[in-house]
Amino acid sequence: MGQMTNGVHRHFVLYGLTEYMRRSFNRPFTADDVLKLLGRFYNLEMVKPDDEDADFLSQEEDFRLPQSYFVDEEN
């Protein structure tokens, strides 16, 4: 059940869910609480990335905004 996401993203997802639950139900939730609730409704093993996905997700590319994004300051 702890394999919902990998790496640092897992912590951000769990933090966001615990905060959402805390605000919605006006009581504290732990990451384990959230994972147990998700496990009741979803097969978390099915959302675990396989080896092919892990290779794809670990690829890095340079990001550049298209030139059309920049305002032409001369006009």
Helices and strands as residue ranges (DSSP letters): H 7-25, H 31-41, H 51-57, G 67-69
